[in-house]
Amino acid sequence: MRAGRGVVAGVLAVALLGCGVQPTGVVGAGEPASGLTRGMRLYFASDGGLRSVPLIDRRLGNLGAVVKLLAQGPSLAERQDGLTTLVNGLGGYTVSGEGDRVTVGLVGAYTLTGGEQAKGQLVCSLARGQSVLDPRVEADEVEVTFRPTEGPELGPYTCETFLSG
């Protein structure tokens, strides 16, 4: 049986060489890809940190829809995979974006109790949403600021803050 595998490998090598395919060493291809990929993704909380989920079956009309989708939470299959949302009870809010800046206006104080993951869910999902709504903007360049009517302004934050730590 082993001799058969060796013969097959030899035949394949000869066939590839006969077609002009030459063996090569390591070929440099430049720097690895970096930054966030394109397309709408929502970020949900998990035991291991934030995880992104592609938004395939819905179109994004505005940034307010991102917050609503986060509040609805992950699908049943995503919940069974350990994902959850910490974005609930946000109260009154407005969301606006211009270029690489997104502002979340909050009525009252910032009330999310999910710590950094809750904030990260919003920041990363809104950054992604802004890059989808304005294709000239890269998601990893978007800065999100929270402006509550009560309490201090929070931010600006980039998604990288919540994915790297």
Helices and strands as residue ranges (DSSP letters): H 2-18, E 41-46, E 49-54, H 63-72, H 76-80, E 93-98, E 101-106, H 115-133, G 139-141, E 143-148, E 154-157, H 160-163
